[in-house]
Amino acid sequence: MSSRQAIEAALAAADARLDALKARMETYADDKLLDDGGKWSVRDCLCHVAGSSKVSAAGTRALARLNPPAAPAAAPAGAAPAMSVDERNQAAIAERAGKSIADLIAEAKAGHAASLVDLKGWDDATLEKKVPDMQPNRPAQSVGGNILRSLEYHEGGQMDRIEGAINVRTRWT
């Protein structure tokens, strides 16, 4: 199976998983996740998924690593300091405060659809091109592999967290 086919199949599976969990996410939106000491709720985690659902961006970032700038760009004078991961996530949650679970699912699926559009603009050679990993000690991975990792590992892992919190209420009681 080519990277393109694997990505297309994984996006369809991700959309189906969102649809399958929709009713339970609506019911248990405010329940806390199991693995972060009560920091995030099911809804907060879905906000994170929606905010990072354009997984083709992982491929774009991977391609950019092939031609890094000669010198890192300096922050403009007066620029705010870089936000931590927690601060960025909290901003994404706050940005989506008025959205329903259905809205968040629609946003995530729209990100997936936009990724499919981006995918059509890349040829198979680009998707198979090996690029350095973001972490210096990990092996090079294909552009398509970076997209799949973003979808299956990152987004899939977040959905596992959501499903685990829901299962505490619905399956394991």
C-alpha positions, 0 to 999 in steps of 0.5 A: 500500500502506498503512503497516499492510500494509507493516509486516505484510509487512516483519514477515513478511519479517523472520521469514522471514529469521531462519528462513532464516539460523538454521542458518548462525547456529548454525554461525557464532555465534561468528564476528566481524562484519566492520565493528566491529573484532571487537567483536561476534560473530554471536550478539552481534548477534542478541542486539541484534536480539532485544532491539530486535525490538518495533519498534512501540515506535518508533511509540510513541516517535514519538507521544510526540514529538507531546506532549513534557513541558513540562520534562524529568524530572529524574533521581531522586536517586542514579540511575545515570548514563545508559549509553552505546550500547555499555554498553546493548548489552553489557547486552542481550548479557549478559542473553541469555548463556544463550540459544541461537540458536534462543531468540534467534530465537524472542525476535525473532519474539515481538517482531515478533508483539507489534508486530502486536498493537500495530498492531491497536490503532492506526487508519490515521490514527494510522499516517499521522500525521506526527511530528517526527524524533528528529534535528532536521534530518531531515524529519517522518515518519509513525508507520508510517514510524518503525516501518518504519525501525526494522524495515527500516533498524535490524533489517535492517541488523543482519541484513545485518551477520550475513549478511556475517560468515556469507558470509565463511565460506560463500559467499566462500571 
